[in-house]
């Protein structure tokens, strides 16, 4: 091996390998499917995938639209970021509305103090898949997030009802991905499967990617509940006994405002967030109220079409 080759090999980081794998997966999607879509939530993972799609396909347009399943309970900062990003990229955005599903009677509004629409996003997603005849949906799930997601293949087949069977998945040897499906079936593809939360943040830092402001420390009115602190909003029922306060917080995940807890933090930039992740012992999705409903909450939602 020549010194030049040895030098170029030595400087390749683990992020380079993760990036190469993800870019290859995105190109496999473009080659194997007729009507793919990229599910975009406005969260850091889907933002990272958009950046990877730029690496995979620029200067051409993306071979798929961005699809946002809009609960109507979103953080305003995230929606603003979404619209600004789409305008900058010049790509197509499809917004599938949970509110429309509720009006049609295909999804039922949850009641209670924190009426989350997170679970019924699956209904709206399946309706969007049927309407636009998507045969593949690219998602930002990672195996380190949650034990049900750790069971997923990178190419994960859903049946004609959108269901997922964790006991019936295809082998993926030597980076070979099988996208063959029967009529009515759908494939969910996860290019970030082998990434960790820390990997995503290191990559976003390296690529100098702008992010929604809720990821960084800011002062916000919050409601302590079940040992966590939730943002107040018009979607949450405030009782007389509730103790509302203002605290400096940030969010580790982006989801429905009624189920996504904040964490107290002074991390105001990416470097501080990376340090915080490296030293914290709490799970990333430990801030999601809907994941705490049972030990198998995520798996049960995935079996019925959830992301």
RAURZI-V574781 format. One record per pair of residues at least 4 apart in sequence whose ideal C-beta (glycine too) atoms are under 6 Angstrom apart, sorted by the first residue. I is the first residue (numbers start at 1). GAP is how many residues later the second one is. Records with the same first field share a line. If there is no record, write none. Layout:
# RAURZI-V574781
I = GAP ; GAP
This chain:
# RAURZI-V574781
1 = 4 ; 5
12 = 4
15 = 4 ; 188
18 = 177
22 = 30 ; 169
23 = 29 ; 32 ; 33
25 = 166
26 = 27 ; 30 ; 165
27 = 29
28 = 4 ; 149
29 = 4 ; 7 ; 107 ; 160
30 = 33
32 = 147
33 = 102 ; 103
34 = 101
35 = 98 ; 99 ; 100
36 = 28 ; 100
37 = 27 ; 28 ; 30 ; 97 ; 100
38 = 26 ; 28 ; 100
39 = 28 ; 98 ; 100
40 = 6 ; 26 ; 28
41 = 5 ; 213
42 = 36 ; 39 ; 40 ; 212
43 = 211
44 = 156
45 = 95 ; 147
46 = 94
48 = 152 ; 155
49 = 91 ; 142
51 = 156 ; 158
53 = 4 ; 9
54 = 4
57 = 5
62 = 29
65 = 27 ; 29
66 = 25 ; 27
67 = 27
68 = 27
69 = 27 ; 52 ; 55 ; 56
70 = 25 ; 27
71 = 27 ; 46 ; 185
72 = 26 ; 27
73 = 44 ; 162 ; 183 ; 184 ; 185
74 = 4 ; 5
75 = 139
77 = 135 ; 136 ; 137
78 = 134 ; 176
81 = 131
86 = 7
96 = 28 ; 32
98 = 19 ; 23 ; 26
101 = 5 ; 6 ; 22 ; 23
102 = 5 ; 7
106 = 17
107 = 13 ; 16
110 = 5 ; 6
111 = 4
113 = 124
114 = 122 ; 144
115 = 143
116 = 140 ; 142 ; 143 ; 174
117 = 139
118 = 138 ; 141 ; 172
119 = 182
121 = 4
122 = 182 ; 183 ; 184
126 = 36 ; 179
129 = 5 ; 57
136 = 51 ; 53
137 = 51
138 = 51
139 = 49 ; 51 ; 168
140 = 52
141 = 8 ; 49
142 = 50 ; 53
143 = 6 ; 7 ; 50
144 = 52
145 = 4 ; 140
146 = 139 ; 152
148 = 150 ; 151 ; 154
151 = 15
152 = 4
153 = 16 ; 19
154 = 18 ; 36 ; 39
155 = 22 ; 24 ; 32 ; 34
156 = 32
157 = 30
158 = 4 ; 6 ; 28
159 = 4
160 = 24 ; 25
162 = 143
163 = 140
164 = 138 ; 139
170 = 8
179 = 8
181 = 4
195 = 4 ; 5
197 = 80 ; 87
198 = 79
201 = 72 ; 73
204 = 5
205 = 65
211 = 4
214 = 37
215 = 35
216 = 34 ; 52
217 = 31 ; 33 ; 48 ; 49 ; 50 ; 51
219 = 27 ; 29
220 = 11 ; 29
221 = 11 ; 23 ; 25
222 = 7 ; 9 ; 25
223 = 7 ; 9 ; 19 ; 21
224 = 5
225 = 5
228 = 33
229 = 33
230 = 31
231 = 26
233 = 24
235 = 22 ; 23
236 = 22
238 = 4
247 = 17
249 = 13 ; 15
250 = 15
251 = 11
252 = 32 ; 35
255 = 4 ; 5
259 = 29 ; 30 ; 31
261 = 26
267 = 5 ; 6 ; 9
276 = 4
282 = 4
285 = 6
291 = 6 ; 7
293 = 4
296 = 4
301 = 5
302 = 4
